[in-house]
Amino acid sequence: SDKGHTKAMAEAVAGGAGAVDGVAATLLDVAGAKPEDVLAADAVIVGSPVYKANVAPKMQEFINSWPIRDARLHDKLGAAFATGSGLSSGEEVVQTNILQSILVCQMIVVGGPGGSQPFGASAMEEDPADGADAKKAEGVVAEHYLKKGEALGQRVAELAVRFKTAK
């Protein structure tokens, strides 16, 4: 993302995943990610900034490059997170679009823990808790959003460990 919000959330998600025993979380920027990275992972958590209520074009292009018929995608865990400029800017639409792509690849969707983040995790540049016009400093994401990202990463990692040991 241009302002660093999506990167901050990605770092929080990776931190939550990496905190689970036996998990090595790898954080990749879409510019350097390859379909082989997705195929090699036990689980994939995809994040995108909101781009006019859509997944960012570079991220969608990357998702579209995944080999949909490759059996290594089937039954792999997948989750989503998004960052937007403010309340109702499209963060849930972006998350569900990512989740639809995950489902089309015959992957297993993992939502966030608890009822407050069913689609994964999201963050907003304008935080309603700070007042309608309040903005965080550039590149800064409010702590409660980062905690949601960490919780998503942890949940996906814990499930990945359970799936791997069940095989």
NUNU-788674 format. One record per atom (N, C-alpha, C): atom name; x, y, z; residue number from 1. Coordinates in nm, 4 decimals, always signed. Each point is the difference from the previous one (the first is absolute). Layout:
N
RORO CA X Y Z NUM
...
This chain:
167
RORO N +0.0841 -0.1186 +0.0000 1
RORO CA -0.0841 +0.1186 +0.0000 1
RORO C +0.0879 +0.1240 +0.0000 1
RORO N -0.0531 +0.1070 -0.0508 2
RORO CA +0.0764 +0.1240 -0.0099 2
RORO C +0.0328 +0.0613 +0.1352 2
RORO N -0.0920 -0.0082 +0.0939 3
RORO CA +0.0177 +0.0675 +0.1282 3
RORO C +0.0514 -0.0907 +0.1111 3
RORO N +0.0130 -0.1284 -0.0240 4
RORO CA +0.0563 -0.0917 +0.0982 4
RORO C -0.1006 -0.0692 +0.0903 4
RORO N -0.1295 +0.0276 -0.0177 5
RORO CA -0.1000 -0.0620 +0.0858 5
RORO C -0.0096 -0.1511 -0.0227 5
RORO N -0.0016 -0.0409 -0.1254 6
RORO CA -0.0107 -0.1427 -0.0302 6
RORO C +0.1257 -0.0731 +0.0443 6
RORO N +0.1143 +0.0615 -0.0161 7
RORO CA +0.1254 -0.0612 +0.0469 7
RORO C -0.0029 -0.0174 +0.1517 7
RORO N -0.0476 +0.1008 +0.0718 8
RORO CA -0.0080 -0.0102 +0.1467 8
RORO C -0.0924 -0.1138 +0.0411 8
RORO N -0.1141 -0.0113 -0.0677 9
RORO CA -0.0915 -0.1103 +0.0309 9
RORO C +0.0627 -0.1345 -0.0355 9
RORO N +0.0691 -0.0071 -0.1131 10
RORO CA +0.0658 -0.1244 -0.0402 10
RORO C +0.1036 -0.0417 +0.1036 10
RORO N +0.0734 +0.0952 +0.0523 11
RORO CA +0.0991 -0.0304 +0.1036 11
RORO C -0.0680 -0.0512 +0.1264 11
RORO N -0.1150 +0.0571 +0.0349 12
RORO CA -0.0740 -0.0460 +0.1173 12
RORO C -0.0517 -0.1424 -0.0223 12
RORO N -0.0552 -0.0264 -0.1183 13
RORO CA -0.0502 -0.1335 -0.0332 13
RORO C +0.1145 -0.1012 +0.0061 13
RORO N +0.1128 +0.0327 -0.0621 14
RORO CA +0.1152 -0.0903 +0.0010 14
RORO C +0.0526 -0.0202 +0.1418 14
RORO N -0.0030 +0.1052 +0.0807 15
RORO CA +0.0435 -0.0118 +0.1392 15
RORO C -0.0887 -0.0948 +0.0786 15
RORO N -0.1305 +0.0088 -0.0212 16
RORO CA -0.0919 -0.0913 +0.0678 16
RORO C +0.0205 -0.1436 -0.0447 16
RORO N +0.0211 -0.0203 -0.1287 17
RORO CA +0.0237 -0.1352 -0.0523 17
RORO C +0.1327 -0.0549 +0.0509 17
RORO N +0.1029 +0.0834 -0.0022 18
RORO CA +0.1325 -0.0438 +0.0420 18
RORO C +0.0116 -0.0279 +0.1485 18
RORO N -0.0955 +0.0483 +0.0789 19
RORO CA +0.0024 -0.0233 +0.1441 19
RORO C -0.0490 -0.1397 +0.0369 19
RORO N -0.0540 -0.0730 -0.0963 20
RORO CA -0.0501 -0.1355 +0.0247 20
RORO C +0.1160 -0.0982 -0.0118 20
RORO N +0.0158 -0.0872 +0.1002 21
RORO CA +0.1082 -0.0987 -0.0009 21
RORO C -0.0048 -0.0848 -0.1264 21
RORO N +0.1148 -0.0163 -0.0626 22
RORO CA +0.0116 -0.0829 -0.1188 22
RORO C -0.0348 +0.0687 -0.1302 22
RORO N -0.0264 +0.1304 +0.0056 23
RORO CA -0.0391 +0.0730 -0.1207 23
RORO C +0.1093 +0.0984 -0.0395 23
RORO N +0.0356 -0.0038 -0.1259 24
RORO CA +0.0913 +0.0992 -0.0579 24
RORO C -0.0825 +0.0836 -0.0966 24
RORO N -0.0291 +0.1221 +0.0389 25
RORO CA -0.0791 +0.0889 -0.0846 25
RORO C +0.0916 +0.0765 -0.0940 25
RORO N -0.0381 +0.0074 -0.1252 26
RORO CA +0.0762 +0.0725 -0.1006 26
RORO C -0.0861 +0.1154 -0.0503 26
RORO N +0.0542 +0.1189 +0.0056 27
RORO CA -0.0705 +0.1196 -0.0450 27
RORO C +0.0557 +0.0387 -0.1361 27
RORO N -0.0878 +0.0054 -0.0995 28
RORO CA +0.0414 +0.0326 -0.1358 28
RORO C -0.0764 +0.1210 -0.0518 28
RORO N +0.0697 +0.0874 -0.0670 29
RORO CA -0.0630 +0.1104 -0.0719 29
RORO C -0.0497 -0.0556 -0.1324 29
RORO N -0.1138 +0.0457 -0.0455 30
RORO CA -0.0579 -0.0526 -0.1232 30
RORO C +0.0958 +0.0160 -0.1188 30
RORO N +0.0829 +0.1018 +0.0023 31
RORO CA +0.0938 +0.0222 -0.1112 31
RORO C +0.0999 -0.1143 -0.0146 31
RORO N +0.0329 -0.0655 +0.1110 32
RORO CA +0.0977 -0.1086 -0.0060 32
RORO C -0.0594 -0.1382 +0.0175 32
RORO N -0.1297 -0.0082 +0.0248 33
RORO CA -0.0639 -0.1292 +0.0241 33
RORO C -0.0244 -0.0733 -0.1315 33
RORO N +0.0058 -0.1318 +0.0084 34
RORO CA -0.0213 -0.0845 -0.1174 34
RORO C -0.1035 -0.1073 +0.0341 34
RORO N -0.0688 -0.0519 -0.0993 35
RORO CA -0.0958 -0.1074 +0.0268 35
RORO C +0.0637 -0.1178 +0.0739 35
RORO N +0.1264 -0.0270 -0.0246 36
RORO CA +0.0696 -0.1093 +0.0680 36
RORO C +0.0044 +0.0210 +0.1508 36
RORO N +0.0046 +0.1269 +0.0431 37
RORO CA -0.0016 +0.0303 +0.1431 37
RORO C -0.1318 -0.0450 +0.0625 37
RORO N -0.1084 +0.0225 -0.0702 38
RORO CA -0.1322 -0.0406 +0.0477 38
RORO C -0.0088 -0.1524 +0.0027 38
RORO N +0.0479 -0.0646 -0.1039 39
RORO CA -0.0060 -0.1455 -0.0084 39
RORO C +0.0820 -0.0674 +0.1098 39
RORO N +0.1091 +0.0607 +0.0398 40
RORO CA +0.0888 -0.0595 +0.1005 40
RORO C -0.0489 +0.0205 +0.1428 40
RORO N -0.0876 +0.0951 +0.0225 41
RORO CA -0.0449 +0.0330 +0.1356 41
RORO C -0.1087 -0.0954 +0.0489 41
RORO N -0.0082 -0.0170 +0.1320 42
RORO CA -0.1093 -0.0772 +0.0595 42
RORO C -0.1272 +0.0832 +0.0081 42
RORO N +0.0164 +0.1318 +0.0093 43
RORO CA -0.1124 +0.0932 +0.0068 43
RORO C +0.0433 +0.1312 -0.0624 43
RORO N -0.0971 +0.0753 -0.0488 44
RORO CA +0.0288 +0.1276 -0.0646 44
RORO C -0.0969 +0.1049 +0.0544 44
RORO N +0.0552 +0.1128 +0.0413 45
RORO CA -0.0829 +0.1118 +0.0444 45
RORO C +0.0315 +0.1163 -0.0935 45
RORO N -0.0993 +0.0421 -0.0742 46
RORO CA +0.0167 +0.1020 -0.1023 46
RORO C -0.0572 +0.1320 +0.0497 46
RORO N +0.0755 +0.1069 -0.0179 47
RORO CA -0.0483 +0.1315 +0.0401 47
RORO C +0.0079 +0.0987 -0.1149 47
RORO N -0.0909 +0.0964 +0.0025 48
RORO CA -0.0034 +0.1005 -0.1051 48
RORO C -0.0530 +0.1313 +0.0555 48
RORO N +0.0538 +0.1102 -0.0509 49
RORO CA -0.0679 +0.1264 +0.0276 49
RORO C -0.1283 +0.0056 -0.0824 49
RORO N -0.0936 +0.0791 +0.0456 50
RORO CA -0.1232 +0.0214 -0.0757 50
RORO C +0.0332 +0.0942 -0.1154 50
RORO N -0.0372 -0.0395 -0.1188 51
RORO CA +0.0264 +0.0785 -0.1202 51
RORO C -0.1332 +0.0234 -0.0688 51
RORO N -0.0635 +0.1120 +0.0308 52
RORO CA -0.1324 +0.0311 -0.0547 52
RORO C -0.0983 -0.1144 +0.0255 52
RORO N -0.0005 -0.0476 +0.1253 53
RORO CA -0.0862 -0.1095 +0.0464 53
RORO C +0.0335 -0.1334 -0.0662 53
RORO N +0.1223 -0.0148 -0.0490 54
RORO CA +0.0452 -0.1242 -0.0618 54
RORO C +0.1367 -0.0389 +0.0548 54
RORO N +0.0377 -0.1247 -0.0274 55
RORO CA +0.1350 -0.0460 +0.0294 55
RORO C +0.0958 +0.0814 -0.0864 55
RORO N +0.1134 +0.0382 +0.0549 56
RORO CA +0.0990 +0.0754 -0.0775 56
RORO C +0.0373 -0.0787 -0.1258 56
RORO N +0.0126 +0.0663 -0.1144 57
RORO CA +0.0265 -0.0708 -0.1260 57
RORO C +0.1213 -0.0934 +0.0044 57
RORO N +0.1097 +0.0427 +0.0620 58
RORO CA +0.1184 -0.0877 +0.0059 58
RORO C -0.0287 -0.1266 +0.0802 58
RORO N -0.0767 +0.0146 +0.1084 59
RORO CA -0.0328 -0.1178 +0.0804 59
RORO C -0.0938 -0.0924 -0.0767 59
RORO N -0.1002 +0.0553 -0.0685 60
RORO CA -0.0910 -0.0846 -0.0762 60
RORO C +0.0737 -0.0705 -0.1138 60
RORO N +0.0931 +0.0698 -0.0616 61
RORO CA +0.0807 -0.0626 -0.1061 61
RORO C +0.0786 -0.1183 +0.0565 61
RORO N +0.0549 +0.0172 +0.1207 62
RORO CA +0.0739 -0.1096 +0.0633 62
RORO C -0.0943 -0.1176 +0.0289 62
RORO N -0.1139 +0.0276 +0.0596 63
RORO CA -0.0966 -0.1068 +0.0298 63
RORO C -0.0413 -0.0711 -0.1297 63
RORO N -0.0202 +0.0763 -0.1060 64
RORO CA -0.0391 -0.0590 -0.1285 64
RORO C +0.1092 -0.0872 -0.0605 64
RORO N +0.1238 +0.0142 +0.0471 65
RORO CA +0.1101 -0.0813 -0.0521 65
RORO C +0.0087 -0.1369 +0.0671 65
RORO N -0.0766 -0.0210 +0.1064 66
RORO CA +0.0051 -0.1293 +0.0678 66
RORO C -0.0547 -0.1082 -0.0930 66
RORO N +0.0658 -0.1143 -0.0064 67
RORO CA -0.0451 -0.1077 -0.0891 67
RORO C -0.1223 -0.0709 +0.0586 67
RORO N -0.1162 +0.0421 -0.0402 68
RORO CA -0.1261 -0.0407 +0.0616 68
RORO C -0.0208 -0.1518 -0.0006 68
RORO N +0.0525 -0.0688 -0.0978 69
RORO CA -0.0205 -0.1455 -0.0086 69
RORO C +0.1083 -0.0799 +0.0713 69
RORO N +0.0970 +0.0674 +0.0572 70
RORO CA +0.1080 -0.0690 +0.0702 70
RORO C -0.0531 -0.0549 +0.1322 70
RORO N +0.0105 -0.1292 +0.0183 71
RORO CA -0.0535 -0.0650 +0.1199 71
RORO C +0.0665 +0.0491 +0.1281 71
RORO N +0.1179 +0.0598 -0.0116 72
RORO CA +0.0672 +0.0503 +0.1211 72
RORO C -0.0741 +0.1192 +0.0604 72
RORO N -0.0879 +0.0641 -0.0758 73
RORO CA -0.0827 +0.1074 +0.0551 73
RORO C -0.1208 -0.0563 +0.0741 73
RORO N -0.0493 -0.1117 -0.0434 74
RORO CA -0.1225 -0.0569 +0.0552 74
RORO C +0.0202 -0.0369 +0.1459 74
RORO N -0.0898 +0.0430 +0.0844 75
RORO CA +0.0009 -0.0251 +0.1444 75
RORO C +0.1094 +0.0736 +0.0758 75
RORO N +0.0632 +0.0956 -0.0646 76
RORO CA +0.0953 +0.0880 +0.0689 76
RORO C -0.0817 +0.1064 +0.0728 76
RORO N +0.0424 +0.0400 +0.1184 77
RORO CA -0.0701 +0.1041 +0.0743 77
RORO C +0.0290 +0.1368 -0.0601 77
RORO N -0.1027 +0.0837 -0.0041 78
RORO CA +0.0168 +0.1353 -0.0512 78
RORO C -0.0813 +0.0993 +0.0807 78
RORO N +0.0525 +0.1193 +0.0170 79
RORO CA -0.0683 +0.1053 +0.0751 79
RORO C +0.0318 +0.1345 -0.0643 79
RORO N -0.0703 +0.1040 +0.0472 80
RORO CA +0.0139 +0.1318 -0.0626 80
RORO C +0.0018 +0.1116 +0.1030 80
RORO N +0.0654 +0.1094 -0.0381 81
RORO CA -0.0090 +0.1247 +0.0763 81
RORO C +0.0044 +0.1157 -0.0983 81
RORO N -0.0481 +0.1153 +0.0451 82
RORO CA -0.0055 +0.1172 -0.0871 82
RORO C +0.0203 +0.1260 +0.0827 82
RORO N +0.0462 +0.1032 -0.0670 83
RORO CA +0.0128 +0.1314 +0.0625 83
RORO C -0.0715 +0.1014 -0.0880 83
RORO N -0.0751 +0.0895 +0.0643 84
RORO CA -0.0752 +0.1003 -0.0734 84
RORO C +0.0170 +0.1373 +0.0601 84
RORO N -0.0521 +0.0982 -0.0695 85
RORO CA +0.0168 +0.1390 +0.0438 85
RORO C -0.0954 +0.0388 +0.1117 85
RORO N -0.1103 -0.0724 +0.0143 86
RORO CA -0.0960 +0.0336 +0.1035 86
RORO C -0.1134 -0.0990 +0.0055 86
RORO N -0.0896 +0.0220 +0.0933 87
RORO CA -0.1136 -0.0876 +0.0184 87
RORO C -0.0802 -0.0114 -0.1290 87
RORO N -0.0325 -0.1213 -0.0368 88
RORO CA -0.0778 -0.0312 -0.1205 88
RORO C +0.0703 +0.0417 -0.1289 88
RORO N +0.1315 -0.0025 +0.0009 89
RORO CA +0.0755 +0.0346 -0.1209 89
RORO C +0.0150 -0.1193 -0.0939 89
RORO N -0.0440 -0.1175 +0.0447 90
RORO CA +0.0070 -0.1177 -0.0852 90
RORO C +0.0835 -0.1127 +0.0556 90
RORO N +0.0417 +0.0114 +0.1264 91
RORO CA +0.0890 -0.1027 +0.0552 91
RORO C -0.0661 -0.1385 +0.0032 91
RORO N -0.1289 -0.0089 +0.0326 92
RORO CA -0.0647 -0.1311 +0.0013 92
RORO C -0.0195 -0.0540 -0.1415 92
RORO N -0.0251 +0.0879 -0.0952 93
RORO CA -0.0132 -0.0428 -0.1402 93
RORO C +0.1329 -0.0589 -0.0474 93
RORO N +0.1089 +0.0663 +0.0324 94
RORO CA +0.1325 -0.0492 -0.0396 94
RORO C +0.0279 -0.1353 +0.0648 94
RORO N -0.0300 -0.0115 +0.1283 95
RORO CA +0.0220 -0.1284 +0.0675 95
RORO C -0.0822 -0.1108 -0.0649 95
RORO N -0.1271 +0.0245 -0.0251 96
RORO CA -0.0826 -0.1050 -0.0591 96
RORO C +0.0417 -0.0308 -0.1438 96
RORO N +0.0502 +0.0979 -0.0740 97
RORO CA +0.0516 -0.0281 -0.1342 97
RORO C +0.1220 -0.0909 +0.0065 97
RORO N +0.0888 +0.0268 +0.0944 98
RORO CA +0.1167 -0.0881 +0.0184 98
RORO C -0.0477 -0.1396 +0.0389 98
RORO N -0.0953 -0.0071 +0.0927 99
RORO CA -0.0503 -0.1301 +0.0451 99
RORO C -0.0691 -0.0759 -0.1140 99
RORO N -0.0690 +0.0714 -0.0885 100
RORO CA -0.0606 -0.0661 -0.1167 100
RORO C +0.1073 -0.0627 -0.0877 100
RORO N +0.1086 +0.0707 -0.0206 101
RORO CA +0.1099 -0.0548 -0.0805 101
RORO C +0.0592 -0.1231 +0.0677 101
RORO N +0.0115 +0.0051 +0.1314 102
RORO CA +0.0508 -0.1153 +0.0751 102
RORO C -0.0942 -0.1194 -0.0174 102
RORO N -0.1284 +0.0245 +0.0066 103
RORO CA -0.0974 -0.1087 -0.0184 103
RORO C +0.0046 -0.0582 -0.1411 103
RORO N +0.0155 +0.0856 -0.1007 104
RORO CA +0.0081 -0.0470 -0.1384 104
RORO C +0.1200 -0.0939 -0.0183 104
RORO N +0.1035 +0.0221 +0.0776 105
RORO CA +0.1197 -0.0862 -0.0058 105
RORO C -0.0160 -0.1264 +0.0837 105
RORO N -0.1213 -0.0233 +0.0518 106
RORO CA -0.0319 -0.1168 +0.0822 106
RORO C +0.0796 -0.0023 +0.1301 106
RORO N +0.0333 +0.1198 +0.0480 107
RORO CA +0.0674 +0.0129 +0.1281 107
RORO C -0.1053 +0.0095 +0.1103 107
RORO N +0.0433 -0.0078 +0.1240 108
RORO CA -0.0887 +0.0071 +0.1159 108
RORO C +0.0121 +0.1390 +0.0606 108
RORO N -0.1109 +0.0707 +0.0085 109
RORO CA -0.0009 +0.1367 +0.0527 109
RORO C +0.0017 -0.0019 +0.1526 109
RORO N +0.0855 +0.0828 +0.0555 110
RORO CA +0.0066 +0.0192 +0.1449 110
RORO C -0.0355 +0.1457 +0.0281 110
RORO N -0.1043 +0.0203 +0.0770 111
RORO CA -0.0362 +0.1349 +0.0429 111
RORO C +0.0775 +0.0363 +0.1255 111
RORO N -0.0183 +0.1207 +0.0429 112
RORO CA +0.0667 +0.0444 +0.1212 112
RORO C -0.0647 -0.0608 +0.1228 112
RORO N +0.0693 +0.0074 +0.1125 113
RORO CA -0.0567 -0.0538 +0.1236 113
RORO C -0.1101 +0.0918 +0.0534 113
RORO N -0.1040 -0.0591 +0.0488 114
RORO CA -0.1078 +0.0776 +0.0607 114
RORO C -0.0905 +0.0651 -0.1022 114
RORO N -0.1102 +0.0539 +0.0493 115
RORO CA -0.1000 +0.0591 -0.0867 115
RORO C +0.0333 +0.1376 -0.0516 115
RORO N +0.1042 +0.0631 +0.0524 116
RORO CA +0.0298 +0.1367 -0.0426 116
RORO C +0.0859 +0.0064 -0.1262 116
RORO N +0.0471 -0.1135 -0.0479 117
RORO CA +0.0795 +0.0008 -0.1223 117
RORO C -0.0232 -0.1270 -0.0821 117
RORO N -0.1231 -0.0197 -0.0444 118
RORO CA -0.0334 -0.1246 -0.0687 118
RORO C +0.0716 -0.0205 -0.1328 118
RORO N +0.0381 +0.1078 -0.0674 119
RORO CA +0.0631 -0.0135 -0.1319 119
RORO C +0.1518 -0.0028 +0.0079 119
RORO N +0.0567 +0.0169 +0.1166 120
RORO CA +0.1445 +0.0029 +0.0163 120
RORO C +0.0388 +0.1129 +0.0927 120
RORO N +0.0679 +0.0996 -0.0534 121
RORO CA +0.0390 +0.1176 +0.0790 121
RORO C +0.0018 +0.1201 -0.0932 121
RORO N -0.0280 +0.1161 +0.0558 122
RORO CA +0.0067 +0.1218 -0.0801 122
RORO C +0.0425 +0.1163 +0.0875 122
RORO N +0.0496 +0.1020 -0.0661 123
RORO CA +0.0421 +0.1217 +0.0696 123
RORO C -0.0439 +0.1193 -0.0834 123
RORO N -0.0191 +0.1113 +0.0683 124
RORO CA -0.0390 +0.1234 -0.0668 124
RORO C +0.0979 +0.1105 +0.0336 124
RORO N +0.0281 +0.0811 -0.0989 125
RORO CA +0.0855 +0.1159 +0.0209 125
RORO C -0.0695 +0.1010 +0.0909 125
RORO N -0.1282 +0.0248 -0.0270 126
RORO CA -0.0811 +0.0859 +0.0862 126
RORO C -0.0681 -0.0910 +0.1003 126
RORO N +0.0272 +0.0207 +0.1261 127
RORO CA -0.0515 -0.0866 +0.1038 127
RORO C -0.1204 +0.0645 +0.0671 127
RORO N -0.1196 -0.0603 -0.0142 128
RORO CA -0.1191 +0.0592 +0.0610 128
RORO C +0.0140 +0.0190 +0.1509 128
RORO N +0.0814 -0.0819 +0.0650 129
RORO CA +0.0196 +0.0128 +0.1441 129
RORO C +0.0698 +0.1312 +0.0358 129
RORO N +0.0709 +0.0575 -0.0955 130
RORO CA +0.0725 +0.1247 +0.0239 130
RORO C -0.0796 +0.1223 -0.0450 130
RORO N -0.1189 -0.0192 -0.0479 131
RORO CA -0.0793 +0.1106 -0.0534 131
RORO C -0.0034 -0.0086 -0.1506 131
RORO N -0.1049 +0.0472 -0.0597 132
RORO CA -0.0224 -0.0160 -0.1438 132
RORO C +0.1109 +0.0583 -0.0853 132
RORO N +0.0613 +0.1087 +0.0427 133
RORO CA +0.1014 +0.0644 -0.0823 133
RORO C +0.1427 -0.0306 +0.0432 133
RORO N +0.0155 -0.0795 +0.1033 134
RORO CA +0.1352 -0.0284 +0.0498 134
RORO C +0.0711 -0.0965 -0.0943 134
RORO N +0.1257 +0.0273 -0.0268 135
RORO CA +0.0811 -0.0899 -0.0821 135
RORO C +0.1264 -0.0346 +0.0769 135
RORO N +0.0453 -0.1222 -0.0175 136
RORO CA +0.1257 -0.0419 +0.0598 136
RORO C +0.1138 +0.0575 -0.0840 136
RORO N +0.1169 +0.0085 +0.0607 137
RORO CA +0.1164 +0.0452 -0.0746 137
RORO C +0.0257 -0.0961 -0.1157 137
RORO N +0.0565 +0.0491 -0.1058 138
RORO CA +0.0247 -0.0831 -0.1183 138
RORO C +0.0779 -0.1252 +0.0373 138
RORO N -0.0468 -0.1142 -0.0473 139
RORO CA +0.0689 -0.1251 +0.0243 139
RORO C -0.0332 -0.0637 +0.1335 139
RORO N -0.0852 +0.0615 +0.0791 140
RORO CA -0.0319 -0.0522 +0.1325 140
RORO C -0.1407 -0.0599 -0.0014 140
RORO N -0.0114 -0.1174 +0.0581 141
RORO CA -0.1294 -0.0663 +0.0124 141
RORO C -0.0308 -0.0094 +0.1493 141
RORO N -0.1222 +0.0325 +0.0367 142
RORO CA -0.0401 -0.0051 +0.1405 142
RORO C +0.0230 -0.1397 +0.0578 142
RORO N +0.0406 -0.0033 +0.1244 143
RORO CA +0.0377 -0.1248 +0.0672 143
RORO C -0.1114 -0.1048 -0.0027 143
RORO N -0.1257 +0.0405 +0.0159 144
RORO CA -0.1072 -0.1005 +0.0026 144
RORO C -0.0164 -0.0692 -0.1354 144
RORO N +0.0328 +0.0679 -0.1087 145
RORO CA -0.0029 -0.0663 -0.1308 145
RORO C +0.1172 -0.0976 -0.0133 145
RORO N +0.1162 +0.0400 +0.0485 146
RORO CA +0.1170 -0.0890 -0.0044 146
RORO C -0.0263 -0.1264 +0.0813 146
RORO N -0.0678 +0.0147 +0.1113 147
RORO CA -0.0332 -0.1170 +0.0826 147
RORO C -0.0944 -0.0946 -0.0751 147
RORO N -0.0919 +0.0554 -0.0786 148
RORO CA -0.0866 -0.0847 -0.0819 148
RORO C +0.0824 -0.0748 -0.1050 148
RORO N +0.0986 +0.0676 -0.0578 149
RORO CA +0.0887 -0.0654 -0.0953 149
RORO C +0.0792 -0.1122 +0.0652 149
RORO N +0.0547 +0.0270 +0.1174 150
RORO CA +0.0741 -0.1035 +0.0734 150
RORO C -0.0894 -0.1196 +0.0307 150
RORO N -0.1229 +0.0275 +0.0429 151
RORO CA -0.0929 -0.1077 +0.0339 151
RORO C -0.0332 -0.0850 -0.1231 151
RORO N -0.0162 +0.0640 -0.1154 152
RORO CA -0.0250 -0.0747 -0.1231 152
RORO C +0.1194 -0.0887 -0.0328 152
RORO N +0.1187 +0.0558 +0.0037 153
RORO CA +0.1199 -0.0786 -0.0288 153
RORO C +0.0148 -0.1180 +0.0939 153
RORO N -0.0257 +0.0231 +0.1276 154
RORO CA +0.0105 -0.1070 +0.0987 154
RORO C -0.1025 -0.1096 -0.0267 154
RORO N -0.1226 +0.0391 -0.0297 155
RORO CA -0.1058 -0.0996 -0.0255 155
RORO C +0.0340 -0.0860 -0.1212 155
RORO N +0.0411 +0.0629 -0.1074 156
RORO CA +0.0334 -0.0749 -0.1211 156
RORO C +0.1179 -0.0936 +0.0273 156
RORO N +0.1015 +0.0487 +0.0701 157
RORO CA +0.1178 -0.0826 +0.0296 157
RORO C -0.0364 -0.1192 +0.0887 157
RORO N -0.0817 +0.0233 +0.1019 158
RORO CA -0.0412 -0.1101 +0.0874 158
RORO C -0.0772 -0.1058 -0.0783 158
RORO N -0.0885 +0.0436 -0.0887 159
RORO CA -0.0746 -0.0955 -0.0824 159
RORO C +0.0916 -0.0727 -0.0974 159
RORO N +0.0988 +0.0695 -0.0555 160
RORO CA +0.0944 -0.0636 -0.0921 160
RORO C +0.0779 -0.1105 +0.0707 160
RORO N +0.0410 +0.0257 +0.1228 161
RORO CA +0.0712 -0.1013 +0.0777 161
RORO C -0.0912 -0.1189 +0.0242 161
RORO N -0.1257 +0.0262 +0.0382 162
RORO CA -0.0945 -0.1099 +0.0244 162
RORO C -0.0238 -0.0806 -0.1274 162
RORO N -0.0161 +0.0665 -0.1133 163
RORO CA -0.0215 -0.0708 -0.1264 163
RORO C +0.1213 -0.0842 -0.0369 163
RORO N +0.1169 +0.0555 +0.0182 164
RORO CA +0.1226 -0.0715 -0.0402 164
RORO C +0.0216 -0.1240 +0.0869 164
RORO N -0.0253 +0.0122 +0.1299 165
RORO CA +0.0203 -0.1145 +0.0889 165
RORO C -0.1101 -0.1048 -0.0163 165
RORO N -0.1152 +0.0390 -0.0552 166
RORO CA -0.1098 -0.0941 -0.0206 166
RORO C +0.0207 -0.0885 -0.1221 166
RORO N +0.0896 +0.0407 -0.0895 167
RORO CA +0.0201 -0.0764 -0.1250 167
RORO C +0.0771 -0.1264 +0.0237 167
